[in-house]
Amino acid sequence: MGNTMHMTVLGRTGLAVSRVGLGLAALGRPGYINLGHADDLARDYDVAAMRARTGAILDAAWAAGVRYFDAARSYGRAEEFLAAWLETRRIAPEAVTIGSKWGYTYTAGWRVDAAQHEIKEHSLANLERQAAESGRWLAGQLDLYQIHSATLDSGVLNDRAVLERLARLREEGIAVGLSLSGARQADTLRTAMAVRIDGRPVFDAVQATWNILEPSAGPALRQAHDAGMGVIVKEALANGRLTERNTAPSFAASRRRLEQVARAHGCGLDALALAAVLAQPWVDVVLSGAATVGQLQANLTALAVRWDDATGAALEPIAEDPRQYWSTRSALPWT
């Protein structure tokens, strides 16, 4: 069975999306928290080289049928690189769906060893500033604008001025969503689902972390999907922890189980992890975070994995307590 990309509609947004999308978090800036990221970039952080690398991966994704691309203001030059590629390849707005995010400002100054890589601020002023910036780079191409890592403690879901501005963005033709992070993703999502302006839900899509190690948001994501929200899943590979690169002794038993199941399916660990997401009936898009063409091609073999209930049951024991998972994630180094 070959890799066949299927298209679907992202919930009530009406946007056409491919089941596998490409996230640009690891492509638009020198530093990121994926295991082995520096090696992926060959430690070549020249802007022109990174732009060319991003273009090559976007080309490979496009050729494979990927039609959803995801960026953010805090992903360094990701929006710039994506905009240049769209223009160079003359890709019409109606042929692709583009999402981006606001709420974090990139502060690393193109350095891997920066003391702080990004600053979170969910204020109206920051929304206005970053929406204008995203609009300049992606003029006429931006389809979905998301709050970046909305949490209950940030207060953004209670900020009437921000919510009204987001509602106006939707009136201007841009779908509105939010991305989630942390052990309380489900609580944040359920709160967001109840937010309304003029009687209408503000959020039409959600992007959340769900993977074999951290499946706790699954019931809430199913609820959101059933309510008409589009569902995008990020970090399906747990920032590289669900790949061959995870050699941590504490993960050895889980890795052996993963390898056993992957061998039975004739696939790599990355494809197995992505297939687990694609098997969830409430998922519209799963993001590949590939930083090389080879990684992207390996990720796309997930489309050919035949998932069944026995496979899911075999992998359930490696799920971690959400607090443990997010604590481990927060300790990953920027490389």
N, C-alpha and C positions, 0 to 999 in steps of 0.2 A: 504493500500500500504506500503510495507516494505522499509527499507533503502537499496538502491542498488547503489553500487559504480560503476560509469562508468569511462572508460579510454578514453583518447584523445591524440592527438599529439600536442606538444608545438610549434606551428607555424613551421617555417622553420628549427628549430633545429633538428626535427625528433625524439625528445625525447618523449617516452611514459610516460604520467603522469595521475594520478587520478584527477577527478574533484575537490576533496577536498584533500588538502595537509596539512601537519603539520609544522608550524613554531616553532622554538626552542628559540625564544627571551625570553620567560618567564620561560624557563627551565634550561638554562645553567649558570645562575648567580643569586645571591640572590635578587638583586634589579631590579625592572622593574616598568613601569608606568601604568600597568593595575590596575583598581580599585579592591581592595581586594587581591592583589598579595601576600602580607605577610600571609594572612589567608590561601590562597591556599597552601603555602609551610609549613603551621603550624609553621612558624618562625623557622624551623629546617634547618639551612644552612650548616650543616655538609656535606662535599664534597661527602662522600660515600652515605649518605642519598639522596642527590640530584641526584647522578648518578643512584641510584636504582629507584627513582621516575621517572626520565626520561626514563629509560628502560621499566618500567611498562606502561607508556603512549605510547611509541613506539610500544610495544607489542600489546596493544589494537588497535592502529591505523593500524598496519599491519594486524591484524585479521579482521579488518573492510574493508580492501581493499585499504587503503591509500598507495600510491606508489610514492609520492613526498614528500621529506623532505627538509626543508630550514633552513640553519644556517648562521652564520657570524662570522668573527674574533672577533667582539666586543661583542658577546653573551657569554662572560666568557669562560666556558668549554664546550660549546655546541658541537663544532666539536669533541672534545675529547670524550664526552659522546656518540655521534652518532657513531663515529668510533668503540668504544668498543662494542656497541650494534650490529652493522653490523657484526663484527668479531665473537662475541659470538653466534649470531643466524645463522652464516654462510650464510648470504644473498649475493648471487652472484651479481656482478655489473650490469648485464643485467636485473636483476629482479626488480630494483628500480632506481629512478632518484633522484640524490642528487644535491642541489644547495647551494652555499655559497656566501659570499660577502667580499669585501675588502674596506678599506677606513676609517674605524673607529678603534681605538685601545682601548681595554678595560683597564680602569685605576682605577677601584673602589677597587681593592685589596680585593675582596670577602666581601665587606662591603655594607650594605644597606644605611648607613648614609654618604657615601663618598661625598666629596665636588664636585667631578666631576667623572662621571661614564664612559665617553668615550671621546676621542679626535678625531676630524675629520681631515684627511690629505689625499688629493687625489694626492700625488706626485708619480713620477715614483719609487723613492726609497721605498716608503711605499708599492706600488703595488708589487715590487720585493720581499720585506720582507714578506708580508702577503701571497702572492701566494705560496711562499716556505713553510710557516707555514701550510697553508691549505693543501698543497700537502703532507706534512708529515703525517698529521692526516688522510687524506682521499685519500691516495695513491690508484689509480686505481678505485676509487669510485666517484670522483668529476666529474659531468657532465656539470654544469652550474656555471660560475663565474661572479658575478655582481658587478658593482660599487655600493657602499652603499650610498644611498641618494645623488645621483648626483643632482646638482643644477647649474643654470646658473652662479651664483656668485662664485662658487668654481673654475671655469676655467677649469675643467677637460675635458670638451668637446672640448676645444681648445688646449689641450696639445698634440702635435703631438707625442711626445715620448711615452706617456701613451697609446695613441690610437694605435700606431704601436705595442706596447707590447701586448695589448689586441688582436690585429689581429693575432699575433704569437701564442697566447694561443689557438685561434680557430684552427689554422693550426695544433696544437698539439692534437686536438681532443676534446677540451673543448669549449662548447658553451659560448658565451659572451652576457651578459645583463647588465641592470642597474636598480636600484631601485630609486624611486622618493619620494619626501617629500615636503610639503609646498604648499602654495596657487598657486604657478606657475608651478605645475606639468605638465600641458598641454604644456606650453611654452618650458619647458625643454625637454619633450618627442619629440615635433616636431623638435627641434634643433638636438636632438640625431638621429632622423630618417634620417636626411640629411648628417650625418657624414659618410665619406667613406675613406677607405684606399685601394689604388690600384683599385679604381673603384667599390669596394664591400662595402655594408653597414657593419659597425663595429658591430652593435647591432642586435641580433637576438631575444631578449626577453626583456620584461619590467615588472617590479613589481611595482605596484602603490597602493596608498590608494584610495579606492572607497567604499563608504557605503551610507546608507540612509541619513545620515547627511551631507556628503561631496561627492556629485556626479559630481563635476565640471569637473573632468578629463575624464568623459565618452566619449565625442566626439573624443578627441585625442586618447584614447585607442581603440575606434572603428576603427579609421583611421590606427593605428598601426597594429591592427589585420588584417585589409583588405590588408595591405601591406606585410603581411606574418610574422609579429612578434608574438612570443608567448606572452600571457598576463596572468600574475599572479596578483591576488588582495590580498593585505594585509590589516590589520586593519578593517576588515569587521564589527567588533563589536565596533569600535571606542574606543579601549582601555578600554572596559567595559562600556562605556557610553550608549551602546545599549543593556544593560542587566538589570536584576532586581536590580543590585547593584547601579544603578544611581538614587539616592534619592534627587538630587539637586532640591530645590524649583523652580529654573528657568527652569527646564526641565519637570515640572509636567504635563503641557498640552500636550507636545509631548509624554510623557510616557503614558498618558491616551489613546492617539490615537494608539500608538503601541500596548498597551494591548488589545484594542478593536479588532484590526485587527488580532492579534495573537490568541485571543479566537475564532474568526471566522474560523481560520485554525486549531485549536486544537494543537497549538505548543507554545513553549516558545519564549521569545523575541530574544534570541540568534539565534534560528533556523530561525525565520522570517528574521532577518538581513542577515544571510548567504544565505537564499533562494533568497533574493533580488539580491545578487551578481550572484548566479548561473543562474538566469533568464536572465542575460545579454548575448546576443548571441556572444559577442566578448571576453568573459572570458573563458580561458582554465582551470585555477586553482584558487580556493579560499583557502586561508590559514586559518586553525583553529589555534588559539594561545593558546589552552587549556593547563592548568597547572595541571589538575587532570584528572583521567580517567573518572569521572563523567561528567566533562565539555566536554570532547571529545565526549562522547556518546550523550550528549544533542546536541552538535553542529551537529553531523552527522544526526540527525533527520531532518535537513534542506533538505536532499535528498528526503524526502517524502512530502514536502510541495508543493501543487499545486498552482503555481503562475499564476496570470492572470493580464490583463491590469487594471482591477478595483482595484486590490490590490496595484499595483504600484501607481495608481492615488490617492488612499486613503492616501498613505504615503508621497507623494510629498511635502505637506505643512510643514513637519518638517525639510526639508533641511535648512541648515544654510548658511549664507554668508561664503565663503571660508576663509576670513581673520578672522572672528569670530571663525570658527572651529579650525583653526591652532593656534590661540591665546589661546583658551581653552586647546587645547592639550599640548601646551608648558608649561602651568601652572600645569599640573598634577604632583603630587609628586611621587618620586621613593619610592616604599614600598617593 
